[in-house]
Amino acid sequence: MKRFQAQWLRLQPLPGTSRPVRTVFLLFLLAAACSKAPAEAARARPPPLVAVVRVAVRDVEETVRAPVDLRPLLQAEVGAKTLGYLDAVLVDRGDRVKRGQLLATVRPSDLPDQLATARSAAAQAGAAVALARANLDRARALAPSGRISKQELQQAETALAAAEATQAGARSQVGGVAVRLGETRITSPLDGVISARRLDPGALVGPSSNSGAILTVDQIDTLRLFVSAAEGDVQRLRLGQLAHIDLDAMPGRRFDGRVVRLAPSLDPATRTLDAEVQLPNRDGVLRAGMYGRAAIVTGVHPGAMTVPVGAVQITNGRNFVYVLRGDRVQRREVQLGVDGEDWLEIRSGLSPDDEVVSAGLEGLSDQAQVRPARGVELFGNPGELRGAQVKPAPSTVKD
């Protein structure tokens, strides 16, 4: 451009040349300069920088996935069967308990008096039985001599049977009141941990108090979860299949369980089938209520090829990748398999030694020239290629 400016400054009117001719010549020089500058800039622009990775070969698991939350294997709501006032609660949330351990006591209103009354009635019934038995023995002794009639003997036998029946009823009454009195001692129905405490001492409890449960006990040495499988995946589910569980509360750790139960029918509202998975928790690291994702392994593809999700371009329902060939890329159609969330299985279209473009696909075309970068941190600063090995762009600017 400076060269054309110098020519313009040195331009002098020629003898016999009119002003319009010089104007036309000036416009010609400017047009030539403007058309040449973009062409030189285009030739000087380097090829686009793209991130490339090698195709990964791994054993790919075919899975059925679903979000899940952990639940206790067993859960019991512990309440009072006897009407009375809560006298003491001996445990609190988080305490581990054993089956049969005393958890709370209830102060009954009149059960001790009822038990005393029942025992008195049982004693009276026992005395009546003794008297009836003595009368029967005496009647049997006098019957052979004819001193008493057969009717009197039968009456003595009937009186003994009635006294014995009354005695049995009185004893049952004593047992019933004693059981109710024993139920004022509330014990744990299973081994587990206290997950909820709802009432404090002094509260009125019992069937007619509408107070609800006092405590909740969860058995957590084994947890269970339910995987909701879509209708198309039901035929792939089997008892005993391995399940991987990833929890949001414990990133980076994976827990394994087994399918122990399949629902007999699909939920008509969601058209899904629940598969129950049990997860061992003997060390108590896991807690009921944790949220995560479960994947039931229904098959394994050994030695499968995988690429990052960003390496696959979807166009009109067809899947393409860009394979690096020297400093150019080749566009290939591939067939996809298992979706691993951050990677995709490639069933056909690639070989294990291929390198594919994983970032920078926008604007690429078949046989386009690129500058490949290896070892790029895709989720870092877009302006940085941390540890990347970048092939330098060829020099296209002429001196």
GUTIDREN-615136 format. One record per residue (C-alpha): x, y, z. Coordinates in nm, 4 decimals, decimal comma. Layout:
! residues N
<node X="X" Y="Y" Z="Z"/>
...
//
This chain:
! residues 399
<node X="0,0000" Y="0,0000" Z="0,0000"/>
<node X="0,2895" Y="0,2355" Z="0,0772"/>
<node X="0,4332" Y="0,1575" Z="-0,2653"/>
<node X="0,1093" Y="0,2771" Z="-0,4294"/>
<node X="0,1072" Y="0,5892" Z="-0,2138"/>
<node X="0,4620" Y="0,6676" Z="-0,3255"/>
<node X="0,3589" Y="0,6237" Z="-0,6882"/>
<node X="0,0722" Y="0,8628" Z="-0,6313"/>
<node X="0,3006" Y="1,1239" Z="-0,4777"/>
<node X="0,5438" Y="1,0900" Z="-0,7679"/>
<node X="0,2671" Y="1,1031" Z="-1,0215"/>
<node X="0,3053" Y="1,4144" Z="-1,2385"/>
<node X="0,0839" Y="1,5291" Z="-1,5189"/>
<node X="0,2192" Y="1,4147" Z="-1,8527"/>
<node X="0,2307" Y="1,6546" Z="-2,1436"/>
<node X="-0,0770" Y="1,6259" Z="-2,3482"/>
<node X="-0,2595" Y="1,4158" Z="-2,0818"/>
<node X="-0,5965" Y="1,5351" Z="-1,9640"/>
<node X="-0,7197" Y="1,5315" Z="-1,5997"/>
<node X="-0,9815" Y="1,2549" Z="-1,6531"/>
<node X="-0,7118" Y="1,0160" Z="-1,7759"/>
<node X="-0,5067" Y="1,0659" Z="-1,4593"/>
<node X="-0,8187" Y="1,0077" Z="-1,2449"/>
<node X="-0,8885" Y="0,6764" Z="-1,4146"/>
<node X="-0,5324" Y="0,5640" Z="-1,3614"/>
<node X="-0,5545" Y="0,6517" Z="-0,9898"/>
<node X="-0,8733" Y="0,4502" Z="-0,9444"/>
<node X="-0,7105" Y="0,1523" Z="-1,1117"/>
<node X="-0,4183" Y="0,1608" Z="-0,8694"/>
<node X="-0,6503" Y="0,1806" Z="-0,5653"/>
<node X="-0,8637" Y="-0,1113" Z="-0,6857"/>
<node X="-0,5569" Y="-0,3250" Z="-0,7375"/>
<node X="-0,4322" Y="-0,2473" Z="-0,3883"/>
<node X="-0,7672" Y="-0,3289" Z="-0,2225"/>
<node X="-0,8072" Y="-0,6591" Z="-0,4064"/>
<node X="-0,4564" Y="-0,7745" Z="-0,3279"/>
<node X="-0,4695" Y="-0,7099" Z="0,0511"/>
<node X="-0,7489" Y="-0,9640" Z="0,1381"/>
<node X="-0,5834" Y="-1,2273" Z="-0,0799"/>
<node X="-0,2547" Y="-1,1885" Z="0,1039"/>
<node X="-0,4367" Y="-1,1952" Z="0,4412"/>
<node X="-0,6202" Y="-1,5158" Z="0,3438"/>
<node X="-0,2964" Y="-1,6828" Z="0,2400"/>
<node X="-0,1345" Y="-1,5764" Z="0,5677"/>
<node X="-0,4117" Y="-1,7193" Z="0,7918"/>
<node X="-0,2947" Y="-2,0456" Z="0,9615"/>
<node X="-0,5027" Y="-2,3650" Z="0,9611"/>
<node X="-0,7484" Y="-2,4035" Z="1,2509"/>
<node X="-0,6201" Y="-2,5471" Z="1,5791"/>
<node X="-0,8035" Y="-2,8656" Z="1,6870"/>
<node X="-0,7663" Y="-3,1108" Z="1,9756"/>
<node X="-0,7118" Y="-3,4731" Z="1,8784"/>
<node X="-0,7203" Y="-3,7937" Z="2,0832"/>
<node X="-0,6487" Y="-4,1546" Z="2,0042"/>
<node X="-0,9327" Y="-4,4046" Z="1,9948"/>
<node X="-0,9590" Y="-4,5756" Z="2,3353"/>
<node X="-1,0034" Y="-4,9535" Z="2,3548"/>
<node X="-1,1830" Y="-5,0825" Z="2,6635"/>
<node X="-1,4370" Y="-5,3353" Z="2,7856"/>
<node X="-1,7729" Y="-5,1606" Z="2,7530"/>
<node X="-2,0591" Y="-5,2590" Z="2,9806"/>
<node X="-2,4107" Y="-5,2563" Z="2,8462"/>
<node X="-2,6245" Y="-5,1166" Z="3,1269"/>
<node X="-2,9713" Y="-5,0093" Z="3,2332"/>
<node X="-2,9437" Y="-4,6771" Z="3,4160"/>
<node X="-3,1704" Y="-4,4759" Z="3,6392"/>
<node X="-3,1483" Y="-4,2221" Z="3,9228"/>
<node X="-3,1962" Y="-4,3848" Z="4,2638"/>
<node X="-3,2020" Y="-4,3084" Z="4,6338"/>
<node X="-3,0884" Y="-4,5436" Z="4,9083"/>
<node X="-3,3463" Y="-4,6915" Z="5,1440"/>
<node X="-3,3098" Y="-4,9068" Z="5,4555"/>
<node X="-3,3608" Y="-5,2778" Z="5,4123"/>
<node X="-3,6188" Y="-5,2781" Z="5,6953"/>
<node X="-3,7916" Y="-4,9916" Z="5,8736"/>
<node X="-4,0115" Y="-5,0107" Z="6,1847"/>
<node X="-4,2299" Y="-4,7431" Z="6,3405"/>
<node X="-4,2168" Y="-4,8071" Z="6,7149"/>
<node X="-4,5166" Y="-4,6979" Z="6,9239"/>
<node X="-4,7059" Y="-4,7827" Z="7,2427"/>
<node X="-4,9845" Y="-5,0396" Z="7,2512"/>
<node X="-5,0862" Y="-4,9401" Z="7,6017"/>
<node X="-5,2540" Y="-4,6126" Z="7,6870"/>
<node X="-5,0452" Y="-4,4070" Z="7,9252"/>
<node X="-4,7915" Y="-4,1318" Z="7,9598"/>
<node X="-4,4445" Y="-4,1641" Z="7,8131"/>
<node X="-4,2199" Y="-4,2038" Z="8,1130"/>
<node X="-3,8726" Y="-4,2168" Z="7,9518"/>
<node X="-3,7048" Y="-4,2318" Z="7,6101"/>
<node X="-3,3686" Y="-4,4025" Z="7,6435"/>
<node X="-3,2327" Y="-4,3468" Z="7,2892"/>
<node X="-3,2076" Y="-4,0653" Z="7,0389"/>
<node X="-3,1464" Y="-4,0162" Z="6,6668"/>
<node X="-2,8339" Y="-4,1878" Z="6,5385"/>
<node X="-2,8083" Y="-4,4394" Z="6,8215"/>
<node X="-2,7467" Y="-4,7982" Z="6,7188"/>
<node X="-2,9740" Y="-5,0523" Z="6,8847"/>
<node X="-3,0088" Y="-5,4287" Z="6,9033"/>
<node X="-3,3186" Y="-5,6412" Z="6,8710"/>
<node X="-3,4950" Y="-5,6557" Z="7,2099"/>
<node X="-3,3131" Y="-5,3538" Z="7,3517"/>
<node X="-3,5232" Y="-5,1288" Z="7,5766"/>
<node X="-3,6022" Y="-4,8036" Z="7,3978"/>
<node X="-3,8706" Y="-4,6321" Z="7,6085"/>
<node X="-4,1085" Y="-4,6878" Z="7,9004"/>
<node X="-4,4725" Y="-4,5894" Z="7,9468"/>
<node X="-4,6343" Y="-4,5104" Z="8,2801"/>
<node X="-4,9735" Y="-4,6848" Z="8,2683"/>
<node X="-5,2778" Y="-4,5268" Z="8,4255"/>
<node X="-5,4494" Y="-4,8211" Z="8,6019"/>
<node X="-5,2850" Y="-5,1397" Z="8,4736"/>
<node X="-5,1230" Y="-5,2294" Z="8,8093"/>
<node X="-5,4629" Y="-5,2092" Z="8,9794"/>
<node X="-5,6181" Y="-5,4165" Z="8,7048"/>
<node X="-5,3476" Y="-5,6801" Z="8,7485"/>
<node X="-5,4105" Y="-5,6946" Z="9,1258"/>
<node X="-5,7837" Y="-5,7315" Z="9,0676"/>
<node X="-5,7292" Y="-6,0072" Z="8,8135"/>
<node X="-5,5013" Y="-6,1960" Z="9,0480"/>
<node X="-5,7596" Y="-6,1728" Z="9,3281"/>
<node X="-6,0270" Y="-6,3076" Z="9,0975"/>
<node X="-5,7937" Y="-6,5914" Z="8,9979"/>
<node X="-5,7350" Y="-6,6765" Z="9,3646"/>
<node X="-6,1066" Y="-6,6831" Z="9,4330"/>
<node X="-6,1601" Y="-6,9066" Z="9,1329"/>
<node X="-5,8900" Y="-7,1411" Z="9,2643"/>
<node X="-6,0666" Y="-7,1629" Z="9,6014"/>
<node X="-6,3970" Y="-7,2364" Z="9,4318"/>
<node X="-6,2336" Y="-7,5167" Z="9,2362"/>
<node X="-6,0916" Y="-7,6691" Z="9,5531"/>
<node X="-6,4310" Y="-7,6587" Z="9,7227"/>
<node X="-6,6095" Y="-7,8079" Z="9,4206"/>
<node X="-6,3516" Y="-8,0876" Z="9,3982"/>
<node X="-6,3964" Y="-8,1717" Z="9,7694"/>
<node X="-6,7759" Y="-8,1831" Z="9,7327"/>
<node X="-6,7430" Y="-8,4130" Z="9,4320"/>
<node X="-6,5104" Y="-8,6468" Z="9,6174"/>
<node X="-6,7550" Y="-8,6642" Z="9,9086"/>
<node X="-7,0490" Y="-8,7330" Z="9,6755"/>
<node X="-6,8613" Y="-9,0124" Z="9,5015"/>
<node X="-6,7856" Y="-9,1703" Z="9,8372"/>
<node X="-7,1524" Y="-9,1643" Z="9,9466"/>
<node X="-7,3030" Y="-9,2669" Z="9,6138"/>
<node X="-7,2447" Y="-9,6479" Z="9,6510"/>
<node X="-7,4295" Y="-9,6582" Z="9,9829"/>
<node X="-7,7256" Y="-9,4714" Z="9,8327"/>
<node X="-7,7025" Y="-9,1799" Z="10,0734"/>
<node X="-7,7062" Y="-8,9318" Z="9,7803"/>
<node X="-7,8856" Y="-8,9575" Z="9,4552"/>
<node X="-7,7339" Y="-8,9712" Z="9,1094"/>
<node X="-7,8670" Y="-8,6217" Z="9,0460"/>
<node X="-7,6689" Y="-8,4810" Z="9,3379"/>
<node X="-7,3571" Y="-8,6552" Z="9,2087"/>
<node X="-7,4054" Y="-8,5005" Z="8,8657"/>
<node X="-7,4567" Y="-8,1581" Z="9,0211"/>
<node X="-7,1288" Y="-8,1935" Z="9,2106"/>
<node X="-6,9491" Y="-8,2861" Z="8,8879"/>
<node X="-7,1039" Y="-7,9879" Z="8,7061"/>
<node X="-7,0074" Y="-7,7507" Z="8,9878"/>
<node X="-6,6431" Y="-7,8647" Z="8,9623"/>
<node X="-6,6376" Y="-7,8162" Z="8,5832"/>
<node X="-6,7847" Y="-7,4646" Z="8,6194"/>
<node X="-6,5351" Y="-7,3731" Z="8,8914"/>
<node X="-6,2450" Y="-7,4947" Z="8,6763"/>
<node X="-6,3735" Y="-7,2907" Z="8,3781"/>
<node X="-6,3989" Y="-6,9819" Z="8,5951"/>
<node X="-6,0464" Y="-7,0422" Z="8,7201"/>
<node X="-5,9142" Y="-7,0698" Z="8,3612"/>
<node X="-6,0851" Y="-6,7409" Z="8,2687"/>
<node X="-5,9368" Y="-6,5663" Z="8,5715"/>
<node X="-5,5895" Y="-6,6931" Z="8,4883"/>
<node X="-5,6288" Y="-6,5700" Z="8,1284"/>
<node X="-5,7322" Y="-6,2323" Z="8,2602"/>
<node X="-5,4193" Y="-6,2179" Z="8,4727"/>
<node X="-5,2054" Y="-6,3121" Z="8,1730"/>
<node X="-5,3670" Y="-6,0496" Z="7,9510"/>
<node X="-5,3183" Y="-5,7689" Z="8,2005"/>
<node X="-4,9611" Y="-5,8837" Z="8,2600"/>
<node X="-4,8874" Y="-5,8706" Z="7,8863"/>
<node X="-5,0327" Y="-5,5216" Z="7,8631"/>
<node X="-4,8241" Y="-5,4171" Z="8,1585"/>
<node X="-4,5168" Y="-5,5657" Z="7,9933"/>
<node X="-4,5881" Y="-5,3649" Z="7,6790"/>
<node X="-4,5171" Y="-5,0498" Z="7,8734"/>
<node X="-4,1522" Y="-5,1456" Z="7,8158"/>
<node X="-4,0979" Y="-5,0644" Z="7,4477"/>
<node X="-3,8161" Y="-5,2638" Z="7,2877"/>
<node X="-3,6511" Y="-5,2574" Z="6,9456"/>
<node X="-3,8011" Y="-5,5010" Z="6,6911"/>
<node X="-3,4765" Y="-5,5266" Z="6,4892"/>
<node X="-3,1057" Y="-5,4458" Z="6,4784"/>
<node X="-3,0492" Y="-5,1008" Z="6,3348"/>
<node X="-3,0214" Y="-4,7316" Z="6,4024"/>
<node X="-3,2692" Y="-4,4764" Z="6,5349"/>
<node X="-3,3591" Y="-4,2533" Z="6,2407"/>
<node X="-3,6358" Y="-4,0455" Z="6,4017"/>
<node X="-3,7591" Y="-3,9507" Z="6,7497"/>
<node X="-4,0965" Y="-3,7780" Z="6,7568"/>
<node X="-4,2091" Y="-3,7671" Z="7,1230"/>
<node X="-4,0591" Y="-3,6698" Z="7,4563"/>
<node X="-4,1404" Y="-3,7887" Z="7,8114"/>
<node X="-4,4776" Y="-3,6703" Z="7,9345"/>
<node X="-4,6627" Y="-3,7209" Z="7,6068"/>
<node X="-4,9801" Y="-3,9269" Z="7,6134"/>
<node X="-4,9296" Y="-4,2378" Z="7,3996"/>
<node X="-5,1317" Y="-4,5425" Z="7,3125"/>
<node X="-5,3838" Y="-4,6633" Z="7,0570"/>
<node X="-5,6474" Y="-4,4017" Z="7,1439"/>
<node X="-5,4117" Y="-4,1055" Z="7,1921"/>
<node X="-5,3546" Y="-4,0323" Z="6,8185"/>
<node X="-4,9915" Y="-3,9587" Z="6,9001"/>
<node X="-4,8413" Y="-4,1843" Z="6,6341"/>
<node X="-4,5036" Y="-4,3530" Z="6,6550"/>
<node X="-4,2484" Y="-4,2628" Z="6,9182"/>
<node X="-3,9355" Y="-4,3779" Z="6,7324"/>
<node X="-3,8313" Y="-4,5080" Z="6,3911"/>
<node X="-3,5734" Y="-4,7859" Z="6,3648"/>
<node X="-3,3926" Y="-4,8548" Z="6,0338"/>
<node X="-3,1894" Y="-5,1616" Z="5,9496"/>
<node X="-2,8986" Y="-5,0256" Z="5,7434"/>
<node X="-2,6399" Y="-5,3049" Z="5,7406"/>
<node X="-2,7861" Y="-5,3682" Z="5,3963"/>
<node X="-2,9483" Y="-5,0926" Z="5,1911"/>
<node X="-3,1778" Y="-5,1316" Z="4,8976"/>
<node X="-3,2653" Y="-4,9214" Z="4,5961"/>
<node X="-3,5052" Y="-4,9478" Z="4,3056"/>
<node X="-3,4011" Y="-4,9043" Z="3,9422"/>
<node X="-3,6917" Y="-4,8091" Z="3,7158"/>
<node X="-3,6268" Y="-4,9816" Z="3,3820"/>
<node X="-3,8013" Y="-4,8750" Z="3,0631"/>
<node X="-4,0281" Y="-5,1217" Z="2,8893"/>
<node X="-3,7686" Y="-5,1889" Z="2,6187"/>
<node X="-3,5033" Y="-5,2874" Z="2,8753"/>
<node X="-3,7148" Y="-5,5297" Z="3,0779"/>
<node X="-3,6119" Y="-5,8375" Z="2,8777"/>
<node X="-3,2438" Y="-5,7747" Z="2,9566"/>
<node X="-3,2882" Y="-5,7808" Z="3,3342"/>
<node X="-3,2073" Y="-6,0934" Z="3,5340"/>
<node X="-3,1800" Y="-6,1813" Z="3,9034"/>
<node X="-2,8240" Y="-6,1703" Z="4,0326"/>
<node X="-2,6962" Y="-5,9138" Z="3,7812"/>
<node X="-2,4241" Y="-5,6754" Z="3,9000"/>
<node X="-2,5188" Y="-5,3119" Z="3,9599"/>
<node X="-2,2846" Y="-5,0112" Z="3,9940"/>
<node X="-2,3968" Y="-4,7224" Z="4,2156"/>
<node X="-2,2427" Y="-4,3728" Z="4,2016"/>
<node X="-2,3525" Y="-4,1357" Z="4,4779"/>
<node X="-2,3502" Y="-3,7568" Z="4,4668"/>
<node X="-2,2305" Y="-3,7448" Z="4,8284"/>
<node X="-1,9245" Y="-3,9599" Z="4,7474"/>
<node X="-1,7843" Y="-3,8573" Z="4,4079"/>
<node X="-1,5133" Y="-4,0798" Z="4,2713"/>
<node X="-1,6291" Y="-4,3894" Z="4,4621"/>
<node X="-1,8314" Y="-4,6713" Z="4,3130"/>
<node X="-2,0342" Y="-4,9238" Z="4,5090"/>
<node X="-2,1527" Y="-5,2611" Z="4,3796"/>
<node X="-2,4749" Y="-5,4455" Z="4,4546"/>
<node X="-2,6870" Y="-5,7248" Z="4,3102"/>
<node X="-3,0364" Y="-5,7467" Z="4,1652"/>
<node X="-3,2389" Y="-5,9504" Z="4,4153"/>
<node X="-3,5973" Y="-5,8921" Z="4,3032"/>
<node X="-3,7929" Y="-5,7887" Z="3,9938"/>
<node X="-4,1445" Y="-5,6474" Z="4,0059"/>
<node X="-4,4022" Y="-5,8852" Z="3,8576"/>
<node X="-4,5605" Y="-5,6150" Z="3,6408"/>
<node X="-4,4960" Y="-5,2725" Z="3,4944"/>
<node X="-4,6257" Y="-4,9535" Z="3,6492"/>
<node X="-4,9208" Y="-4,8547" Z="3,4243"/>
<node X="-4,8579" Y="-4,4837" Z="3,4877"/>
<node X="-4,4887" Y="-4,4743" Z="3,3912"/>
<node X="-4,4570" Y="-4,7965" Z="3,1882"/>
<node X="-4,1485" Y="-4,8915" Z="3,3893"/>
<node X="-4,0512" Y="-5,1955" Z="3,5930"/>
<node X="-3,8764" Y="-5,1732" Z="3,9306"/>
<node X="-3,5645" Y="-5,3837" Z="3,9844"/>
<node X="-3,4612" Y="-5,4041" Z="4,3502"/>
<node X="-3,0882" Y="-5,3915" Z="4,4174"/>
<node X="-2,9417" Y="-5,4664" Z="4,7609"/>
<node X="-2,6193" Y="-5,2927" Z="4,8600"/>
<node X="-2,4009" Y="-5,4224" Z="5,1487"/>
<node X="-2,3246" Y="-5,1576" Z="5,4137"/>
<node X="-2,1524" Y="-5,3444" Z="5,6950"/>
<node X="-1,9102" Y="-5,0606" Z="5,7663"/>
<node X="-2,1963" Y="-4,8082" Z="5,7897"/>
<node X="-2,0425" Y="-4,5636" Z="5,5399"/>
<node X="-2,3627" Y="-4,5328" Z="5,3400"/>
<node X="-2,6717" Y="-4,3627" Z="5,4739"/>
<node X="-3,0349" Y="-4,4021" Z="5,3840"/>
<node X="-3,1607" Y="-4,1150" Z="5,1699"/>
<node X="-2,8405" Y="-4,0675" Z="4,9665"/>
<node X="-2,9082" Y="-3,9833" Z="4,6017"/>
<node X="-2,7171" Y="-4,1123" Z="4,3004"/>
<node X="-2,7291" Y="-4,3143" Z="3,9814"/>
<node X="-2,7381" Y="-4,6901" Z="3,9371"/>
<node X="-2,6376" Y="-4,8952" Z="3,6350"/>
<node X="-2,7370" Y="-5,2618" Z="3,6095"/>
<node X="-2,4863" Y="-5,4483" Z="3,3924"/>
<node X="-2,6772" Y="-5,6550" Z="3,1357"/>
<node X="-2,3842" Y="-5,7365" Z="2,9055"/>
<node X="-2,0162" Y="-5,6677" Z="2,8280"/>
<node X="-1,8510" Y="-5,5775" Z="2,4938"/>
<node X="-1,4811" Y="-5,6713" Z="2,5328"/>
<node X="-1,2194" Y="-5,4648" Z="2,3449"/>
<node X="-1,4660" Y="-5,2033" Z="2,2210"/>
<node X="-1,3537" Y="-4,8725" Z="2,0645"/>
<node X="-1,4656" Y="-4,5509" Z="2,2339"/>
<node X="-1,4248" Y="-4,1790" Z="2,1628"/>
<node X="-1,5227" Y="-3,8670" Z="2,3602"/>
<node X="-1,8768" Y="-3,7416" Z="2,3140"/>
<node X="-1,7468" Y="-3,4180" Z="2,1616"/>
<node X="-1,5766" Y="-3,6104" Z="1,8798"/>
<node X="-1,9062" Y="-3,7222" Z="1,7247"/>
<node X="-2,0969" Y="-3,4899" Z="1,4935"/>
<node X="-2,4626" Y="-3,5717" Z="1,4244"/>
<node X="-2,6045" Y="-3,4552" Z="1,0907"/>
<node X="-2,9481" Y="-3,5584" Z="0,9617"/>
<node X="-2,9559" Y="-3,8617" Z="1,1884"/>
<node X="-2,6086" Y="-3,9782" Z="1,0770"/>
<node X="-2,2961" Y="-3,9828" Z="1,2948"/>
<node X="-1,9591" Y="-3,8561" Z="1,1750"/>
<node X="-1,6079" Y="-3,8155" Z="1,3147"/>
<node X="-1,3018" Y="-3,6402" Z="1,1748"/>
<node X="-0,9988" Y="-3,8710" Z="1,1538"/>
<node X="-0,6539" Y="-3,7111" Z="1,1437"/>
<node X="-0,4402" Y="-3,7962" Z="0,8399"/>
<node X="-0,1133" Y="-3,6051" Z="0,8580"/>
<node X="-0,2122" Y="-3,2392" Z="0,8738"/>
<node X="-0,5569" Y="-3,2965" Z="0,7239"/>
<node X="-0,8785" Y="-3,4542" Z="0,8472"/>
<node X="-1,0995" Y="-3,7141" Z="0,6858"/>
<node X="-1,4733" Y="-3,7164" Z="0,7577"/>
<node X="-1,6058" Y="-4,0672" Z="0,8315"/>
<node X="-1,9473" Y="-4,2022" Z="0,9124"/>
<node X="-1,9563" Y="-4,4287" Z="1,2201"/>
<node X="-2,2064" Y="-4,6526" Z="1,3944"/>
<node X="-2,2595" Y="-4,5848" Z="1,7640"/>
<node X="-2,3102" Y="-4,8349" Z="2,0451"/>
<node X="-2,3266" Y="-4,7839" Z="2,4199"/>
<node X="-2,3566" Y="-4,4290" Z="2,5529"/>
<node X="-2,1188" Y="-4,3859" Z="2,8480"/>
<node X="-2,2278" Y="-4,0272" Z="2,9235"/>
<node X="-1,8846" Y="-3,8728" Z="2,8520"/>
<node X="-1,7828" Y="-4,1256" Z="2,5846"/>
<node X="-1,9482" Y="-4,3215" Z="2,3043"/>
<node X="-1,8824" Y="-4,6718" Z="2,1771"/>
<node X="-1,7943" Y="-4,6932" Z="1,8074"/>
<node X="-1,9116" Y="-5,0178" Z="1,6533"/>
<node X="-1,7831" Y="-4,9545" Z="1,3006"/>
<node X="-1,6060" Y="-4,6882" Z="1,0983"/>
<node X="-1,2795" Y="-4,6579" Z="1,2963"/>
<node X="-0,9704" Y="-4,8610" Z="1,3795"/>
<node X="-0,7932" Y="-4,8724" Z="1,7188"/>
<node X="-0,4943" Y="-4,6743" Z="1,5818"/>
<node X="-0,6975" Y="-4,3793" Z="1,4552"/>
<node X="-0,6803" Y="-4,0303" Z="1,6030"/>
<node X="-1,0001" Y="-3,8248" Z="1,5955"/>
<node X="-1,0760" Y="-3,4579" Z="1,6466"/>
<node X="-1,2291" Y="-3,4139" Z="1,9928"/>
<node X="-1,2633" Y="-3,0330" Z="1,9980"/>
<node X="-1,2764" Y="-2,7699" Z="1,7265"/>
<node X="-1,5053" Y="-2,9556" Z="1,4870"/>
<node X="-1,7005" Y="-2,6415" Z="1,4023"/>
<node X="-1,6333" Y="-2,5307" Z="1,0477"/>
<node X="-1,4312" Y="-2,8402" Z="0,9510"/>
<node X="-1,4871" Y="-3,0210" Z="0,6241"/>
<node X="-1,3482" Y="-3,3292" Z="0,4578"/>
<node X="-0,9763" Y="-3,2993" Z="0,3740"/>
<node X="-0,9486" Y="-2,9676" Z="0,5608"/>
<node X="-0,5980" Y="-2,8712" Z="0,6784"/>
<node X="-0,5633" Y="-2,8429" Z="1,0581"/>
<node X="-0,3068" Y="-2,7956" Z="1,3321"/>
<node X="-0,3509" Y="-3,0933" Z="1,5678"/>
<node X="-0,3015" Y="-3,0472" Z="1,9442"/>
<node X="-0,2600" Y="-3,3494" Z="2,1710"/>
<node X="-0,3099" Y="-3,3624" Z="2,5466"/>
<node X="-0,5488" Y="-3,0674" Z="2,5535"/>
<node X="-0,7545" Y="-3,0026" Z="2,8692"/>
<node X="-1,0935" Y="-2,9671" Z="2,7072"/>
<node X="-1,2728" Y="-2,8269" Z="3,0114"/>
<node X="-1,0093" Y="-2,5752" Z="3,1135"/>
<node X="-0,9545" Y="-2,2170" Z="2,9990"/>
<node X="-1,0519" Y="-2,1990" Z="2,6300"/>
<node X="-0,7556" Y="-1,9679" Z="2,5693"/>
<node X="-0,5005" Y="-2,2150" Z="2,7070"/>
<node X="-0,3731" Y="-2,5484" Z="2,5772"/>
<node X="-0,2246" Y="-2,6866" Z="2,8952"/>
<node X="0,0446" Y="-2,9359" Z="2,8152"/>
<node X="-0,0693" Y="-2,9571" Z="2,4545"/>
<node X="0,1642" Y="-3,0654" Z="2,1791"/>
<node X="0,0794" Y="-2,8339" Z="1,8909"/>
<node X="0,2159" Y="-2,8781" Z="1,5429"/>
<node X="0,3443" Y="-2,5359" Z="1,4225"/>
<node X="0,1619" Y="-2,3775" Z="1,1332"/>
<node X="0,3554" Y="-2,3559" Z="0,8067"/>
<node X="0,4789" Y="-2,0089" Z="0,7126"/>
<node X="0,2784" Y="-1,8624" Z="0,4252"/>
<node X="0,3837" Y="-1,4974" Z="0,4379"/>
<node X="0,6259" Y="-1,4008" Z="0,1662"/>
<node X="0,9051" Y="-1,1507" Z="0,2217"/>
//
